[in-house]
Amino acid sequence: MNTTSAGPAIEAIGLSKQFNTVHAVSDLSFTVPTGSITGFIGPNGSGKTTTLRMLLGLIAPTSGSSTVAGVPFAALPQPARTVGAVLDSLSLHPNRTALGHLLVYSAAIGVTDERARHVLALVGLEQAARQRAGTFSLGMRQRLALATALLGDPRILVLDEPANGLDPEGIAWLRDFLRAFAESGRTVLVSSHILREVEQIVDRLVIVNRGSLVYQGGIEDLRRSHSARVLVAASDPARLALALGAEGLTDAQVLPDGRLAVRGAAEQTVAGIAAAADVKIFGSTIEQVDLEQVFLSMTAGQYAAQHYGPPLSQQYGTDPFGGPR
Ligand SMILES: Nc1ncnc2c1ncn2[C@@H]1O[C@H](COP(=O)(O)OP(=O)(O)OP(=O)(O)O)[C@@H](O)[C@H]1O
């Protein structure tokens, strides 16, 4: 993570958006630190796209404000050179080639044709440069959309559900790509309604539910804050539960497989109490925290399950995202 930059790459300050009677976003504040890959997670309809559209100046908030690279989006002198975004599925002329599509955009934002070829290679589409977009798979369309967002050599990428429709290989490719992008000191804000899909990609999370913030912080902090349980196979689980309760450890539950699940105590503590109560322990393990479950409990189960290509080429050196403009 880049620690040299003073301010956050993106900041939302009390953003709200109402569409008639629908409160799509309610008093939402969060920051996206420079150099981070921040996951913007929430169930379908929780206001993610609406928030991203406000951050990018596409719709006005009902109240609140936001900054990108320290200023409101509208005040950015050359927005495409600061922030690249993929919000909607890319509208492509079916007869236009991948390169042809990029050349239209490169002309519009004033970057060279060489830059267009460079970004095409960055997303692994150089072989498809002369292929017509009408023949593209969903994964190829996603890559071309990403290439379009990269044209201005932006420091910040905003991606709305980029994993949607990608196969596991595509998701792995995206993860490597975004990591390399962030390692070059740049910032990514990536939305998803499936935490598991971006769990391996992001280092920070902003979780929303019904338009409101429910969590922001490090992904590891979230894992740690949900204390794991000690699962104990014991000769007499009921007796052990009683002995634990007498020591103030009242959160102990017998699982269907007969093990006792104990929250709030270390394995050694449980073993000590068991020995004192004359209960034999045949084995114990620490339960892994399932972040998806944590997310589900935070968002009251409003969620639909779902699911993502080759690693980013190393051929462009330490900052492959720079290159020609
Ligand atoms: N232009 C609009 N007019 C009316 N209601 C809207 C509009 N845009 C969004 N909404 C509503 O606002 C709420 C939030 O929608 P939004 O698309 O921001 O959520 P989301 O988290 O991005 O969901 P998804 O993952 O399904 O795209 C929803 O109830 C949606 O129906």
The ligand as an SDF file (V2000), in Angstrom:
LIG
                    3D

 31 33  0  0  0  0  0  0  0  0999 V2000
  -32.7940    5.6420  -11.5950 N   0  0  0  0  0  0  0  0  0  0  0  0
  -33.4500    5.0450  -10.5950 C   0  0  0  0  0  0  0  0  0  0  0  0
  -34.7520    5.3010  -10.3690 N   0  0  0  0  0  0  0  0  0  0  0  0
  -35.4260    4.7170   -9.3550 C   0  0  0  0  0  0  0  0  0  0  0  0
  -34.8900    3.8370   -8.4750 N   0  0  0  0  0  0  0  0  0  0  0  0
  -33.6170    3.5320   -8.6470 C   0  0  0  0  0  0  0  0  0  0  0  0
  -32.8190    4.1040   -9.7180 C   0  0  0  0  0  0  0  0  0  0  0  0
  -31.5410    3.6140   -9.6180 N   0  0  0  0  0  0  0  0  0  0  0  0
  -31.5560    2.7560   -8.5530 C   0  0  0  0  0  0  0  0  0  0  0  0
  -32.7970    2.7070   -7.9810 N   0  0  0  0  0  0  0  0  0  0  0  0
  -33.1610    1.9270   -6.7800 C   0  0  0  0  0  0  0  0  0  0  0  0
  -32.2460    2.2400   -5.7570 O   0  0  0  0  0  0  0  0  0  0  0  0
  -31.9010    1.0650   -5.0100 C   0  0  0  0  0  0  0  0  0  0  0  0
  -30.4000    0.8320   -5.0800 C   0  0  0  0  0  0  0  0  0  0  0  0
  -30.0490    0.4280   -6.3990 O   0  0  0  0  0  0  0  0  0  0  0  0
  -28.5330    0.2140   -6.8700 P   0  0  0  0  0  0  0  0  0  0  0  0
  -28.5840   -0.1800   -8.3230 O   0  0  0  0  0  0  0  0  0  0  0  0
  -27.7290    1.3930   -6.5020 O   0  0  0  0  0  0  0  0  0  0  0  0
  -28.0840   -1.0140   -5.9710 O   0  0  0  0  0  0  0  0  0  0  0  0
  -26.8700   -2.0160   -6.1560 P   0  0  0  0  0  0  0  0  0  0  0  0
  -26.3690   -2.2830   -4.8000 O   0  0  0  0  0  0  0  0  0  0  0  0
  -25.9110   -1.4890   -7.1730 O   0  0  0  0  0  0  0  0  0  0  0  0
  -27.5970   -3.2970   -6.6920 O   0  0  0  0  0  0  0  0  0  0  0  0
  -27.1390   -4.3330   -7.8420 P   0  0  0  0  0  0  0  0  0  0  0  0
  -26.0290   -5.1320   -7.2520 O   0  0  0  0  0  0  0  0  0  0  0  0
  -28.3930   -5.1230   -8.0450 O   0  0  0  0  0  0  0  0  0  0  0  0
  -26.7560   -3.5100   -9.0590 O   0  0  0  0  0  0  0  0  0  0  0  0
  -32.7270   -0.0560   -5.6070 C   0  0  0  0  0  0  0  0  0  0  0  0
  -33.8890   -0.1650   -4.8470 O   0  0  0  0  0  0  0  0  0  0  0  0
  -33.0350    0.4240   -6.9990 C   0  0  0  0  0  0  0  0  0  0  0  0
  -34.2290   -0.1280   -7.4680 O   0  0  0  0  0  0  0  0  0  0  0  0
  1  2  1  0
  2  3  1  0
  2  7  2  0
  3  4  2  0
  4  5  1  0
  5  6  2  0
  6  7  1  0
  6 10  1  0
  7  8  1  0
  8  9  2  0
  9 10  1  0
 10 11  1  0
 11 12  1  0
 11 30  1  0
 12 13  1  0
 13 14  1  0
 13 28  1  0
 14 15  1  0
 15 16  1  0
 16 17  2  0
 16 18  1  0
 16 19  1  0
 19 20  1  0
 20 21  2  0
 20 22  1  0
 20 23  1  0
 23 24  1  0
 24 25  2  0
 24 26  1  0
 24 27  1  0
 28 29  1  0
 28 30  1  0
 30 31  1  0
M  END
$$$$
